[in-house]
């Protein structure tokens, strides 16, 4: 049986005005999302909006040659998809579950109807959309200018934030897909982090041993995004 969670374990839902959250709560359904689940394909209309609790989603842009590039990661700080908030309905990327866990979902049409009649709900969700845009921009710059070890530290910090645990299931192959590199590169970078006493890993499980050390080895991108969320949403 799945563990029962509270919508307030999603930090975006917790940041909403109390009266607005009360309007959403009767329509929020807790669901278990498993790694590898595809929530939306590019340019398709998702049936639901998702608010992660202890799972992580990745957004991927699909190239014409079949390759993909991660544009953002979404955990319990946010939601999928902001297209519902912004009014564009669809976006040219897919959403895939990276780590297994729980989320709350609400029918897209129900969310739109509630938002159209509740301005106090729309404003914080628009601010989240701006924060997500910052993450997308930072992800693009990070992949071009920072080392693989720095990018791996950044992703592990974000995954740690989303998992509500020091340990989560994630293979080197999945990390390689997220970062757009060969699996061998991830294995080499992860070994450096393990040798430094920052993480441990075995059979598709990663455990964070020294978060402060990971933060110190990461690039500035984690702090840039974190500060923007703090500035816009207070968390």
KOLKOL-876668 format. One record per residue: x, y, z of N, C-alpha, C in turn; chain; residue in one letter. Coordinates in steps of 0.02 Angstrom, whole numbers. Layout:
  n.east  n.north    n.up  ca.east  ca.north   ca.up  c.east  c.north    c.up  chaine  residu
       X        Y       Z        X         Y       Z       X        Y       Z       A       A
...
***
This chain:
  n.east  n.north    n.up  ca.east  ca.north   ca.up  c.east  c.north    c.up  chaine  residu
      42      -60       0        0         0       0      44       62       0       A       X
      27      111     -41       66       172     -46      60      213      18       A       X
     114      246      37      113       290      94      69      350      80       A       X
      29      370     129      -15       427     120      24      492     131       A       X
      20      537      84       56       600      88       6      658      92       A       X
      33      715     111       -6       777     113      11      821      53       A       X
     -38      854      23      -23       900     -32      29      953     -12       A       X
      32      970      52       79      1021      75     152      997      73       A       X
     163      933      60      231       909      51     259      930     -17       A       X
     215      952     -61      238       987    -121     243     1061    -103       A       X
     303     1088    -110      315      1156     -85     277     1210    -123       A       X
     262     1197    -186      223      1245    -224     151     1247    -199       A       X
     122     1188    -187       54      1186    -159      53     1218     -89       A       X
     105     1205     -50      108      1233      18     114     1308      17       A       X
     141     1337     -38      150      1409     -42      88     1445     -67       A       X
      37     1407     -88      -24      1438    -113     -65     1467     -56       A       X
    -105     1518     -69     -150      1545     -17    -195     1489       9       A       X
    -208     1489      74     -246      1435     106    -314     1426      73       A       X
    -348     1481      57     -414      1475      28    -411     1445     -42       A       X
    -356     1459     -78     -348      1431    -144    -333     1357    -142       A       X
    -290     1337     -95     -273      1266     -88    -335     1225     -70       A       X
    -379     1255     -30     -441      1220     -12    -484     1205     -73       A       X
    -481     1249    -123     -519      1237    -184    -490     1179    -224       A       X
    -423     1171    -221     -390      1119    -259    -394     1051    -225       A       X
    -390     1050    -159     -381       987    -122    -433      933    -138       A       X
    -497      949    -146     -545       895    -161    -532      861    -228       A       X
    -494      894    -271     -481       867    -338    -412      837    -346       A       X
    -371      841    -293     -303       814    -296    -303      740    -279       A       X
    -274      700    -323     -271       628    -314    -198      606    -307       A       X
    -183      570    -252     -115       545    -244    -104      486    -291       A       X
     -48      487    -327      -31       432    -373      41      412    -363       A       X
      56      350    -379      125       325    -378     152      327    -449       A       X
     207      363    -458      239       368    -523     304      328    -521       A       X
     314      287    -572      373       243    -573     424      268    -624       A       X
     487      259    -606      541       280    -651     530      251    -721       A       X
     535      294    -770      525       273    -839     456      289    -866       A       X
     408      304    -821      341       323    -844     346      388    -885       A       X
     311      390    -940      309       451    -981     242      485    -969       A       X
     244      545    -942      183       581    -925     156      621    -984       A       X
     200      639   -1030      178       678   -1088     230      673   -1143       A       X
     206      668   -1204      249       670   -1263     251      741   -1290       A       X
     301      757   -1331      305       825   -1359     242      844   -1397       A       X
     220      906   -1387      164       935   -1424      98      897   -1415       A       X
      91      862   -1358       28       830   -1342      -3      863   -1282       A       X
     -69      857   -1277     -106       890   -1223    -110      843   -1164       A       X
     -75      857   -1108      -80       813   -1050    -149      815   -1019       A       X
    -172      758    -995     -238       755    -964    -238      782    -892       A       X
    -179      779    -860     -174       799    -790    -114      846    -780       A       X
    -118      884    -726      -61       921    -699     -35      881    -639       A       X
      31      880    -630       62       840    -577     102      884    -530       A       X
      95      870    -465      132       905    -413     172      851    -374       A       X
     236      842    -390      276       789    -358     284      799    -283       A       X
     289      743    -248      303       743    -176     372      715    -162       A       X
     384      653    -183      450       622    -172     475      586    -234       A       X
     450      607    -291      476       582    -355     507      640    -393       A       X
     540      625    -448      571       676    -489     554      665    -562       A       X
     539      720    -597      525       718    -668     580      754    -706       A       X
     593      732    -766      639       769    -810     601      788    -874       A       X
     616      848    -899      588       871    -962     642      864   -1015       A       X
     624      833   -1072      673       821   -1125     649      852   -1190       A       X
     695      886   -1223      682       910   -1291     708      857   -1340       A       X
     669      842   -1391      685       789   -1438     710      819   -1504       A       X
     772      799   -1523      802       823   -1585     776      783   -1645       A       X
     784      810   -1704      762       775   -1764     801      711   -1776       A       X
     864      708   -1752      904       648   -1761     891      594   -1709       A       X
     842      606   -1665      823       557   -1615     856      567   -1547       A       X
     905      611   -1543      937       624   -1479     892      669   -1436       A       X
     904      668   -1370      866       709   -1325     912      752   -1282       A       X
     885      806   -1256      923       850   -1212     878      869   -1153       A       X
     902      858   -1092      863       878   -1034     861      954   -1028       A       X
     801      980   -1018      794      1053   -1011     780     1074    -940       A       X
     752     1030    -898      738      1048    -829     721      985    -790       A       X
     727      990    -724      708       938    -678     655      966    -631       A       X
     603      927    -617      548       950    -575     539      902    -517       A       X
     542      929    -456      529       889    -396     475      922    -355       A       X
     480      915    -289      427       940    -246     426     1016    -239       A       X
     470     1050    -277      467      1123    -278     419     1148    -332       A       X
     391     1102    -373      354      1127    -431     298     1084    -456       A       X
     285     1090    -521      229      1055    -552     244     1044    -626       A       X
     206      999    -656      205       989    -728     131      987    -749       A       X
     110     1025    -798      150      1065    -843     129     1138    -837       A       X
     178     1183    -841      162      1254    -837     123     1278    -898       A       X
     120     1238    -950       80      1257   -1009       7     1268    -989       A       X
     -16     1230    -939      -84      1239    -914     -93     1308    -884       A       X
     -41     1333    -852      -44      1398    -819     -37     1454    -870       A       X
       9     1445    -917       26      1499    -964     -24     1504   -1021       A       X
     -64     1452   -1032     -115      1456   -1083     -97     1427   -1150       A       X
     -35     1403   -1158      -14      1376   -1222     -35     1304   -1234       A       X
     -60     1271   -1182      -86      1203   -1184     -32     1149   -1192       A       X
      11     1155   -1243       63      1105   -1254     132     1138   -1256       A       X
     184     1096   -1249      253      1120   -1256     292     1067   -1294       A       X
     347     1087   -1328      383      1040   -1371     433      996   -1335       A       X
     414      969   -1277      459       923   -1242     418      868   -1209       A       X
     452      815   -1190      419       760   -1154     434      766   -1080       A       X
     392      734   -1040      402       731    -967     407      658    -947       A       X
     463      640    -916      477       571    -897     492      568    -822       A       X
     467      516    -789      482       506    -718     553      478    -712       A       X
     594      510    -671      664       490    -662     672      446    -601       A       X
     643      466    -545      646       425    -484     575      410    -461       A       X
     564      348    -441      498       324    -420     476      360    -356       A       X
     413      377    -353      386       409    -294     315      432    -306       A       X
     291      475    -263      221       495    -264     213      567    -288       A       X
     154      580    -314      136       648    -335      61      655    -326       A       X
      39      717    -326      -33       731    -328     -49      756    -399       A       X
    -103      730    -426     -122       752    -492    -194      779    -490       A       X
    -208      823    -538     -274       852    -545    -289      857    -620       A       X
    -350      844    -638     -369       848    -709    -354      918    -735       A       X
    -325      921    -794     -305       985    -823    -364     1033    -829       A       X
    -421     1009    -853     -479      1052    -862    -505     1079    -796       A       X
    -501     1037    -744     -523      1059    -677    -478     1114    -651       A       X
    -412     1104    -659     -365      1155    -636    -376     1221    -674       A       X
    -385     1217    -739     -396      1278    -778    -459     1315    -755       A       X
    -512     1277    -741     -575      1308    -719    -566     1343    -652       A       X
    -531     1311    -606     -520      1341    -540    -476     1403    -546       A       X
    -424     1400    -587     -379      1457    -596    -415     1516    -628       A       X
    -459     1503    -675     -494      1557    -709    -538     1597    -661       A       X
    -558     1565    -606     -601      1600    -559    -566     1621    -496       A       X
    -499     1610    -492     -463      1624    -430    -396     1656    -446       A       X
    -394     1722    -448     -333      1758    -466    -277     1746    -415       A       X
    -295     1737    -351     -244      1728    -299    -205     1663    -309       A       X
    -234     1614    -345     -199      1553    -360    -154     1561    -421       A       X
    -176     1599    -469     -140      1606    -531     -72     1640    -521       A       X
     -69     1690    -477       -7      1729    -470      52     1686    -446       A       X
      46     1646    -392      105      1606    -373     124     1554    -425       A       X
      75     1528    -462       91      1479    -514     128     1512    -572       A       X
     111     1575    -587      148      1612    -637     220     1626    -614       A       X
     228     1641    -550      295      1652    -523     336     1587    -526       A       X
     303     1530    -514      339      1467    -522     361     1457    -594       A       X
     319     1476    -641      337      1470    -712     400     1510    -728       A       X
     406     1569    -697      465      1610    -706     527     1577    -676       A       X
     519     1547    -617      575      1512    -585     596     1452    -627       A       X
     548     1416    -656      565      1359    -698     603     1382    -760       A       X
     583     1439    -788      619      1466    -845     692     1481    -828       A       X
     704     1506    -767      772      1517    -744     811     1452    -743       A       X
     779     1399    -718      813      1334    -716     830     1310    -786       A       X
     783     1318    -833      796      1297    -902     855     1334    -932       A       X
     857     1400    -921      913      1440    -947     978     1419    -915       A       X
     977     1407    -849     1038      1388    -814    1062     1319    -836       A       X
    1014     1273    -849     1032      1206    -873    1069     1210    -940       A       X
    1045     1254    -984     1078      1261   -1049    1149     1287   -1041       A       X
    1159     1337    -999     1226      1364    -988    1271     1315    -953       A       X
    1243     1278    -905     1283      1230    -866    1311     1176    -911       A       X
    1269     1149    -955     1291      1095    -999    1347     1116   -1046       A       X
    1350     1181   -1060     1400      1205   -1107    1466     1225   -1074       A       X
    1462     1249   -1011     1520      1281    -982    1549     1247    -920       A       X
    1513     1198    -891     1537      1167    -829    1556     1094    -840       A       X
    1600     1070    -797     1626      1002    -804    1572      950    -789       A       X
    1583      889    -811     1536       835    -798    1529      823    -723       A       X
    1584      827    -686     1580       817    -613    1536      870    -581       A       X
    1542      933    -604     1501       987    -576    1427      976    -593       A       X
    1414      956    -655     1345       943    -675    1315      885    -636       A       X
    1355      833    -624     1330       776    -586    1314      797    -514       A       X
    1357      837    -484     1343       862    -416    1278      902    -415       A       X
    1268      944    -465     1207       984    -470    1146      939    -472       A       X
    1147      888    -515     1090       844    -521    1078      804    -457       A       X
    1131      783    -425     1122       745    -362    1093      789    -307       A       X
    1112      852    -305     1082       898    -257    1007      907    -271       A       X
     990      915    -334      919       924    -351     879      860    -336       A       X
     908      802    -351      874       739    -337     866      729    -262       A       X
     916      749    -224      913       744    -151     857      787    -124       A       X
     850      847    -151      796       891    -130     728      859    -142       A       X
     722      822    -197      657       795    -218     638      729    -185       A       X
     687      693    -159      675       624    -138     649      617     -67       A       X
     657      668     -25      640       664      46     679      609      82       A       X
     736      590      53      778       537      81     849      547      58       A       X
     897      519      97      967       522      76     983      470      22       A       X
     937      424      10      950       370     -38     893      367     -88       A       X
     910      357    -152      859       350    -203     884      303    -257       A       X
     836      275    -295      852       229    -348     866      267    -412       A       X
     925      257    -440      943       290    -502    1005      256    -531       A       X
    1001      234    -593     1058       200    -624    1104      250    -657       A       X
    1166      228    -669     1213       270    -706    1188      284    -777       A       X
    1153      235    -805     1126       243    -872    1074      300    -874       A       X
    1031      302    -822      981       355    -818    1014      424    -810       A       X
    1066      427    -768     1102       490    -759    1136      512    -825       A       X
    1163      463    -861     1195       479    -925    1144      508    -974       A       X
    1084      480    -974     1032       505   -1018    1013      577    -999       A       X
    1007      590    -934      989       656    -910    1041      708    -930       A       X
    1105      689    -926     1159       737    -939    1182      735   -1011       A       X
    1156      689   -1050     1174       686   -1121    1245      665   -1134       A       X
    1270      617   -1093     1339       594   -1101    1339      518   -1102       A       X
    1398      489   -1115     1405       416   -1114    1403      390   -1043       A       X
    1379      329   -1035     1375       298    -968    1443      294    -935       A       X
    1494      282    -976     1562       276    -948    1584      341    -914       A       X
    1562      397    -942     1579       462    -912    1548      470    -844       A       X
    1485      448    -836     1452       452    -772    1485      406    -721       A       X
    1504      346    -743     1537       298    -698    1602      328    -671       A       X
    1640      360    -715     1703       390    -694    1692      448    -647       A       X
    1643      491    -663     1630       549    -620    1602      527    -552       A       X
    1558      477    -552     1529       453    -490    1582      422    -445       A       X
    1630      388    -476     1684       358    -437    1725      411    -401       A       X
    1737      468    -435     1773       523    -403    1735      548    -341       A       X
    1669      553    -348     1629       577    -291    1628      526    -235       A       X
    1626      462    -253     1627       410    -201    1695      408    -166       A       X
    1749      414    -205     1816       414    -175    1826      473    -129       A       X
    1790      528    -143     1795       588    -100    1749      583     -39       A       X
    1711      528     -34     1668       518      23    1603      557      20       A       X
    1584      579     -40     1523       620     -47    1461      578     -58       A       X
    1468      523     -94     1412       479    -109    1434      406    -104       A       X
    1385      362    -103     1397       291    -111    1345      266    -161       A       X
    1360      213    -197     1311       186    -244    1321      111    -252       A       X
    1265       77    -266     1267         5    -278    1202      -15    -313       A       X
    1207      -55    -364     1150       -86    -398    1092      -37    -409       A       X
    1107       19    -438     1054        65    -455    1029      108    -397       A       X
    1064      107    -341     1047       150    -284    1103      199    -271       A       X
    1085      261    -258     1134       312    -240    1117      340    -171       A       X
    1167      347    -130     1158       373     -62    1202      435     -53       A       X
    1172      489     -30     1209       550     -17    1240      546      53       A       X
    1306      551      56     1342       547     119    1363      616     145       A       X
    1378      661     100     1404       727     120    1374      780      74       A       X
    1315      805      93     1281       854      50    1322      919      45       A       X
    1351      940     101     1390      1002     101    1450      995      53       A       X
    1480      936      52     1535       925       6    1513      926     -67       A       X
    1454      897     -81     1426       899    -149    1415      971    -170       A       X
    1387     1010    -124     1374      1081    -139    1439     1117    -155       A       X
    1491     1100    -118     1555      1133    -130    1587     1115    -196       A       X
    1573     1054    -222     1601      1033    -286    1557     1051    -345       A       X
    1495     1071    -331     1449      1089    -385    1467     1158    -412       A       X
    1439     1173    -470     1447      1240    -499    1398     1288    -465       A       X
    1398     1350    -488     1354      1401    -457    1281     1392    -475       A       X
    1266     1348    -523     1198      1343    -550    1146     1324    -497       A       X
    1165     1279    -451     1117      1259    -399    1096     1320    -358       A       X
    1143     1361    -338     1127      1419    -296    1088     1471    -335       A       X
    1104     1480    -399     1068      1528    -441     994     1511    -443       A       X
     979     1448    -456      909      1426    -461     876     1428    -392       A       X
     912     1405    -341      883      1405    -273     865     1476    -251       A       X
     909     1523    -264      896      1592    -243     837     1622    -281       A       X
     829     1602    -344      772      1628    -383     706     1601    -356       A       X
     705     1537    -337      645      1510    -306     631     1546    -240       A       X
     683     1559    -202      674      1594    -138     648     1664    -149       A       X
     675     1699    -198      653      1767    -212     581     1771    -235       A       X
     562     1724    -279      496      1727    -309     442     1694    -267       A       X
     460     1639    -233      409      1598    -200     420     1589    -125       A       X
     478     1610    -101      490      1607     -29     514     1541      -3       A       X
     534     1494     -48      561      1430     -24     619     1407     -67       A       X
***
